[in-house]
Amino acid sequence: MLLIRSARIVDPVTGRDAEADILIDGSYIKEVGENLTCTDARVIEAGGLVAAPGLVDGHVHFRDPGLTYKEDIYSGAAAAKRGGFTSVICMANTKPPVDSVQTLEYVINKGKDTGIHVHSAATVTKGMKGKELTDMKALADAGAAVFTDDGVPVMDEGLLLRALQEAEVLGKVVSLHEEDPALMSQPGVNAGRIADLLGYGGADACAEYTMAARDSMLALAAGARLCIQHISSGVSVEIVRQAKKMGAHVYAEATPHHFTLTEEDVPRYGTLARMNPPLRTAWDREKIIEGLSDGTIDMIATDHAPHSREEKEKPLSQAPSGITGLETSLGLGIKSLVQPGHISLMRLMELMSSSPAKIYGFDHKGIRAGAPADLVLFGENELWTVGDFASKASNTPFAGWNIPGKVHYTICSGKIVYQADERGQG
């Protein structure tokens, strides 16, 4: 038994934003109310803390199998716990890629030992080569949470249309990395003033939004569910907005780095600000925030992309793209979205928990009796310094930043899987 006392519950499922106690019995919430008592429960005095549903990240890279010097399922899960996440979806661009039931089961089974819910994507095409579809039914039956060739776009329209149709029959989402290689000179940095200043070719925004437009219309034609990954262009935001108005079942995710930084930060942070798709202009950032506010963008995803220090210390043109994000996502959401007044804390929790859970079909009933006891307790405005990572990697431009939203507890299936302080009592 676990009793959480006097927490401010912020739950987008029930709409509750009020102080209350939460009594947990086993893996489920037994009761939510005022002045709850239980003589044999461990007590967490949560006065001053927010209690929200456990965070859900639909887009992480745990590099396992094959690239575990960067991250593995255990270290990635440790980073997730520290960030307040109780559910994550691992992307399929591992070595080998998750294009077989055997590899999928390896990820899922290893994830069962982490203390949180580790789900796995499977690839759309065999070997992520864009030539032949995987056995999507077998992979779905084996537990694939979503289908994606994340990291590379699916360029064959006919093949993608068939994948969307098959995924819809299986009740699954297809999630796509939208960057046309033919429209990119060099990946990782936005084509524009900063790329010109650095003498770097860059990736034009049209590489993203032309693909987003094409695939949104394919989803409309198929009647299928499609996610536009890590949206970076303001034009892409408008394309998703219009596609939704047309009746397309299109979702979009945005990352904390895309709503916090712009291309102007690349000279300062160097390879730590190199990512695919790249940081773009202040206008693009504003349009992403607008999309998060008005519901055009459905969820926040970290695109947690760990790399070794040696890899990131290479020249800009040679270093891999991507940054870690699980341990900073909540804090950056509060700093960049809530504190400036763009969205409410309730909306942030929707973007980071209930919305992705609903899209991917996870068991997520909020904070109420009978719901799974997956929770995060954090100080909304409590500052902490980014560093001392649980992840194997530290490739982030946010190292050293003081940001709000310190996570005190992450609770998954009724068990405390991360604890930052000693508020708990016997």
Summary of the structure (lengths in Angstrom):
residues: 426
radius of gyration: 20.6
end to end distance: 10.7
largest distance: 67.2
contacts: 1628
relative contact order: 0.17
helix: 33%
strand: 23%
